[in-house]
Amino acid sequence: MYLRDYVVLQLSRLITLPLLHAVFSGIAGQFIALGVETTRMRRALCVAGIAMAALLHGLYDAFSTTVFGFLFAVGSVLIFIAYIRSVDDMRASVSTAASEGGPPRE
């Protein structure tokens, strides 16, 4: 690998990785916030959010040196955008599921 390629690679990772980690945190935070609002499903929502973020992060890490890593990064950003755009629908769905007899309260 040439020095020029190494510098370009490291600069691109330095610029993009903080954003990508913020996206992973945002995905987990979305589910944790829903869990805080819905006590009947708190544990399930928190675990689901952390598991989703961990899965996306792990897939990115596993394939970060290939084109698939780039695709997982783009997919993670798109998933985050979709969650943010549908937060009201998700909140309504979780409230409905909790009131219809979701998992027992902790």
VOVODO-304241 format. One line per field, with one value per residue: residue in one letter; z negated, x negated, y of N, C-alpha, C in turn. Coordinates in steps of 0.001 Angstrom, whole numbers, m for minus. Atoms other than C-alpha are relative to their C-alpha. Example, Ala and Ser with C-alpha at 12.3 -4.5 7.8 and 13.67 -1.06 7.14 Angstrom:
BEGIN
resn	c(A;S)
n_zz	c(0;60)
n_xx	c(m890;820)
n_yy	c(m1190;m1190)
ca_zz	c(m7800;m7140)
ca_xx	c(m12300;m13670)
ca_yy	c(m4500;m1060)
c_zz	c(0;m730)
c_xx	c(m900;770)
c_yy	c(1200;1090)
***
This chain:
BEGIN
resn	c(M;Y;L;R;D;Y;V;V;L;Q;L;S;R;L;I;T;L;P;L;L;H;A;V;F;S;G;I;A;G;Q;F;I;A;L;G;V;E;T;T;R;M;R;R;A;L;C;V;A;G;I;A;M;A;A;L;L;H;G;L;Y;D;A;F;S;T;T;V;F;G;F;L;F;A;V;G;S;V;L;I;F;I;A;Y;I;R;S;V;D;D;M;R;A;S;V;S;T;A;A;S;E;G;G;P;P;R;E)
n_zz	c(0;m78;1060;m428;244;1449;514;m432;772;1392;60;m216;1214;1063;m240;m33;1121;1065;m451;10;1395;443;m576;811;1293;m230;m183;1330;780;m430;665;1440;270;m68;1200;1141;m99;93;1034;m190;m974;169;m163;m1378;m899;244;m544;m1463;m519;171;m884;m1379;m162;87;m1229;m1102;269;m227;m1437;m583;394;m657;m1439;m205;m1024;m1298;m458;858;1139;m456;m129;1353;539;m647;484;1378;m48;m522;1067;989;m568;m9;1379;396;m736;406;1456;488;m298;889;1343;24;m82;1277;987;m297;377;1453;577;m398;736;m314;1090;1330;531;837)
n_xx	c(m853;757;m254;m1145;m1208;m158;m471;m1392;m795;m82;m789;m1412;m500;m32;m1137;m1290;m286;m812;m1392;m528;m228;m1178;m1159;m232;m529;m1348;m901;m236;m708;m1399;m715;41;m998;m1317;m128;m244;m1394;m909;609;m315;907;1289;1159;54;388;1410;822;m105;764;1431;356;19;1202;1172;54;450;1392;817;73;886;1379;444;182;392;1040;m551;m1127;m1139;67;m609;m1436;m563;16;m1093;m1244;m215;m471;m1372;m862;m141;m896;m1355;m501;m279;m1181;m1207;m19;m1373;m669;555;m528;m1399;m28;456;m1062;m1104;407;95;m1353;m712;509;1394;667;m368;753;1152)
n_yy	c(m1172;m1237;m974;m810;798;119;m1292;m160;943;m430;m1231;316;664;m995;m890;698;900;m610;m28;1354;372;m753;688;1198;m462;m514;1145;566;m1001;m48;1092;m239;m1043;635;818;m879;m448;1139;835;1431;608;m683;887;501;m1085;m332;1095;m30;m1134;246;1114;m498;m819;881;803;m862;m362;1193;268;m1005;314;1232;m204;m1393;m148;379;m818;326;m909;m1256;232;61;m1362;m730;597;m441;m1383;20;534;m1066;m1014;565;m9;m1372;m479;720;85;m103;1274;1015;m275;428;1460;548;m268;913;1369;89;m29;1218;1167;324;715;m511;m1136;390)
ca_zz	c(0;951;m1585;433;252;m3462;m4150;m2101;m3887;m7343;m6630;m5291;m8353;m10684;m9094;m8743;m11801;m14398;m12337;m12005;m15751;m16376;m14063;m16014;m19273;m17813;m16771;m20266;m21828;m19786;m21240;m24745;m24588;m23487;m26394;m28858;m27591;m27680;m30935;m29960;m27151;m28561;m28732;m25300;m23599;m25251;m24353;m20776;m20285;m21695;m19743;m16487;m16995;m17997;m14975;m12535;m14206;m14154;m10507;m9627;m11608;m10033;m6484;m6907;m4492;m1688;315;m1968;m4875;m2895;m2139;m5828;m6738;m4196;m5265;m8910;m8092;m6075;m8908;m11334;m9030;m8651;m12437;m12968;m10285;m11757;m15468;m15929;m14215;m16276;m19477;m18586;m17676;m20899;m22975;m21234;m21718;m25380;m26025;m24230;m26630;m25752;m28034;m31777;m33602;m35323)
ca_xx	c(0;m1340;m1608;900;3475;2860;3374;6591;7891;7077;8543;11757;12105;11297;14038;16740;16361;17588;20758;21186;20794;23324;25723;25256;25851;28907;30431;29960;31167;34363;35375;34243;36384;39373;38706;38609;42006;43516;42757;44481;42007;38964;36572;37474;37132;33799;32383;33688;32129;28760;28766;29614;26830;24358;25262;24838;21585;20248;21130;19444;16329;16187;16382;14844;12003;14329;17111;19574;18362;19294;22696;23288;22298;24711;27417;26937;27367;30501;31949;31280;32992;35972;36276;36100;38707;41100;40662;44316;45566;43212;44372;48027;47342;45459;48197;50842;48894;48301;51977;53098;51192;47517;44961;45668;44514;41129)
ca_yy	c(0;3382;6183;8217;5415;4995;8709;8802;5705;7039;10486;9016;6790;9689;11786;9123;6880;9403;9852;6110;5569;8327;6480;3240;5113;6817;3492;2068;5310;5271;1907;2819;5972;3909;1555;4432;5584;2085;345;m2915;m3488;m1698;m4625;m6009;m2632;m1860;m5268;m4989;m1559;m2508;m5779;m3982;m1443;m4162;m6288;m3404;m2358;m5911;m6406;m3139;m4107;m7564;m6223;m2743;m3421;m4489;m2908;m4708;m2575;507;m999;m1790;1776;3253;805;1776;5453;4695;2592;5439;7935;5601;5245;8985;9653;7089;7810;8819;5658;3516;5200;4562;924;270;1920;m163;m3393;m2614;m1851;m5025;m7243;m7044;m8622;m8276;m5189;m5399)
c_zz	c(0;m1129;330;m267;m1491;m596;380;m803;m1436;m151;191;m1216;m1155;138;m150;m1248;m1171;368;m86;m1435;m595;529;m814;m1361;135;177;m1360;m852;351;m738;m1517;m376;69;m1230;m1241;m10;m240;m987;172;902;m109;307;1454;970;m175;584;1530;590;m97;918;1458;252;m19;1261;1169;m180;276;1470;698;m326;756;1470;340;1079;1387;378;m840;m1264;333;105;m1365;m644;583;m482;m1424;m51;491;m1025;m1062;495;5;m1396;m449;686;m471;m1514;m541;254;m916;m1415;m115;19;m1319;m1072;196;m428;m1508;m629;347;m660;446;m1150;m1354;m458;m914;m1398)
c_xx	c(m900;385;1224;1310;281;556;1455;909;183;804;1486;599;111;1220;1324;315;716;1479;619;256;1178;1277;311;594;1424;1016;319;815;1470;812;5;1027;1411;238;268;1455;998;m570;289;m1001;m1420;m1186;m144;m464;m1462;m923;29;m835;m1494;m464;m73;m1261;m1260;m153;m518;m1471;m919;m135;m907;m1461;m541;m341;m551;m1063;494;1122;1239;21;625;1510;681;29;1150;1346;324;519;1438;991;240;958;1433;598;369;1258;1285;144;1428;781;m500;552;1446;104;m407;1062;1178;m343;m52;1397;804;m581;m1375;m612;356;m923;m1114;173)
c_yy	c(1236;944;849;m740;m129;1293;223;m912;484;1292;m276;m706;986;907;m740;m824;666;90;m1390;m485;770;m637;m1255;369;507;m1111;m626;966;115;m1071;179;1060;m558;m870;827;457;m1123;m1007;m1490;m694;543;m906;m475;1079;385;m1063;19;1133;m217;m1125;452;820;m863;m845;833;383;m1188;m349;1003;m332;m1212;228;1388;190;m383;952;m281;865;1342;m150;m93;1386;819;m536;424;1429;50;m550;1062;1079;m507;m17;1406;528;m666;m109;77;m1284;m1111;174;m477;m1522;m642;211;m941;m1422;m150;m29;m1245;m1233;m415;m767;603;1116;m503;455)
***
